[in-house]
């Protein structure tokens, strides 16, 4: 999954004046773009796996990071 903690660090650094606002806005826009892509990918996988519960469960476990 996407690690959004580093983008929260950007926001905190911006608020503390350690980085420019434009860098933080870029990072937040990138997170939004990646979340949209992930949502599309998830929708696609769910469509493919709709007839196989075990395949869908394996995918969801993989996305959670379960081994």
Phi and psi restraints in degrees (value plus and minus 20) as a CYANA .aco file:
   2 UNK   PHI     -97.7   -57.7
   2 UNK   PSI     111.5   151.5
   3 UNK   PHI    -107.3   -67.3
   3 UNK   PSI      81.8   121.8
   4 UNK   PHI    -106.1   -66.1
   4 UNK   PSI     -27.0    13.0
   5 UNK   PHI     -78.7   -38.7
   5 UNK   PSI     -60.3   -20.3
   6 UNK   PHI     -85.6   -45.6
   6 UNK   PSI     -48.8    -8.8
   7 UNK   PHI     -95.9   -55.9
   7 UNK   PSI     -52.0   -12.0
   8 UNK   PHI     -85.6   -45.6
   8 UNK   PSI     -55.3   -15.3
   9 UNK   PHI     -83.3   -43.3
   9 UNK   PSI     -58.0   -18.0
  10 UNK   PHI     -78.7   -38.7
  10 UNK   PSI     -66.1   -26.1
  11 UNK   PHI     -83.3   -43.3
  11 UNK   PSI     -63.2   -23.2
  12 UNK   PHI     -82.8   -42.8
  12 UNK   PSI     -62.6   -22.6
  13 UNK   PHI     -83.8   -43.8
  13 UNK   PSI     -58.0   -18.0
  14 UNK   PHI     -84.4   -44.4
  14 UNK   PSI     -65.1   -25.1
  15 UNK   PHI     -83.5   -43.5
  15 UNK   PSI     -50.0   -10.0
  16 UNK   PHI    -108.2   -68.2
  16 UNK   PSI     -21.2    18.8
  17 UNK   PHI      60.6   100.6
  17 UNK   PSI      -5.5    34.5
  18 UNK   PHI    -103.1   -63.1
  18 UNK   PSI     -43.7    -3.7
  19 UNK   PHI    -156.2  -116.2
  19 UNK   PSI     141.8   181.8
  20 UNK   PHI     -94.9   -54.9
  20 UNK   PSI     131.9   171.9
  21 UNK   PHI     -79.3   -39.3
  21 UNK   PSI     -56.8   -16.8
  22 UNK   PHI     -82.2   -42.2
  22 UNK   PSI     -56.3   -16.3
  23 UNK   PHI     -86.6   -46.6
  23 UNK   PSI     -60.4   -20.4
  24 UNK   PHI     -86.4   -46.4
  24 UNK   PSI     -63.2   -23.2
  25 UNK   PHI     -83.7   -43.7
  25 UNK   PSI     -58.2   -18.2
  26 UNK   PHI     -82.2   -42.2
  26 UNK   PSI     -66.1   -26.1
  27 UNK   PHI     -82.5   -42.5
  27 UNK   PSI     -62.4   -22.4
  28 UNK   PHI     -86.7   -46.7
  28 UNK   PSI     -58.0   -18.0
  29 UNK   PHI     -84.1   -44.1
  29 UNK   PSI     -58.3   -18.3
  30 UNK   PHI     -85.1   -45.1
  30 UNK   PSI     -61.0   -21.0
  31 UNK   PHI     -81.1   -41.1
  31 UNK   PSI     -63.6   -23.6
  32 UNK   PHI     -81.0   -41.0
  32 UNK   PSI     -65.1   -25.1
  33 UNK   PHI     -81.7   -41.7
  33 UNK   PSI     -63.9   -23.9
  34 UNK   PHI     -86.8   -46.8
  34 UNK   PSI     -58.4   -18.4
  35 UNK   PHI     -83.6   -43.6
  35 UNK   PSI     -59.2   -19.2
  36 UNK   PHI     -84.8   -44.8
  36 UNK   PSI     -61.2   -21.2
  37 UNK   PHI     -84.7   -44.7
  37 UNK   PSI     -61.4   -21.4
  38 UNK   PHI     -83.9   -43.9
  38 UNK   PSI     -60.0   -20.0
  39 UNK   PHI     -82.1   -42.1
  39 UNK   PSI     -62.2   -22.2
  40 UNK   PHI     -83.4   -43.4
  40 UNK   PSI     -62.6   -22.6
  41 UNK   PHI     -84.3   -44.3
  41 UNK   PSI     -62.5   -22.5
  42 UNK   PHI     -81.8   -41.8
  42 UNK   PSI     -62.6   -22.6
  43 UNK   PHI     -81.8   -41.8
  43 UNK   PSI     -62.0   -22.0
  44 UNK   PHI     -82.7   -42.7
  44 UNK   PSI     -67.0   -27.0
  45 UNK   PHI     -83.7   -43.7
  45 UNK   PSI     -61.8   -21.8
  46 UNK   PHI     -82.5   -42.5
  46 UNK   PSI     -55.5   -15.5
  47 UNK   PHI     -85.0   -45.0
  47 UNK   PSI     -63.5   -23.5
  48 UNK   PHI     -87.0   -47.0
  48 UNK   PSI     -58.6   -18.6
  49 UNK   PHI    -112.5   -72.5
  49 UNK   PSI     -12.2    27.8
  50 UNK   PHI     -81.3   -41.3
  50 UNK   PSI     -41.3    -1.3
  51 UNK   PHI    -121.9   -81.9
  51 UNK   PSI     -16.8    23.2
  52 UNK   PHI    -152.8  -112.8
  52 UNK   PSI      78.9   118.9
  53 UNK   PHI     -81.8   -41.8
  53 UNK   PSI     -59.3   -19.3
  54 UNK   PHI     -87.5   -47.5
  54 UNK   PSI     -57.9   -17.9
  55 UNK   PHI     -85.6   -45.6
  55 UNK   PSI     -61.0   -21.0
  56 UNK   PHI     -86.3   -46.3
  56 UNK   PSI     -60.8   -20.8
  57 UNK   PHI     -84.5   -44.5
  57 UNK   PSI     -60.8   -20.8
  58 UNK   PHI     -80.8   -40.8
  58 UNK   PSI     -63.2   -23.2
  59 UNK   PHI     -82.7   -42.7
  59 UNK   PSI     -66.9   -26.9
  60 UNK   PHI     -84.5   -44.5
  60 UNK   PSI     -57.8   -17.8
  61 UNK   PHI     -83.4   -43.4
  61 UNK   PSI     -61.7   -21.7
  62 UNK   PHI     -82.4   -42.4
  62 UNK   PSI     -63.6   -23.6
  63 UNK   PHI     -87.3   -47.3
  63 UNK   PSI     -49.4    -9.4
  64 UNK   PHI     -97.3   -57.3
  64 UNK   PSI     -37.5     2.5
  65 UNK   PHI      72.4   112.4
  65 UNK   PSI      -9.2    30.8
  66 UNK   PHI     -88.3   -48.3
  66 UNK   PSI     121.8   161.8
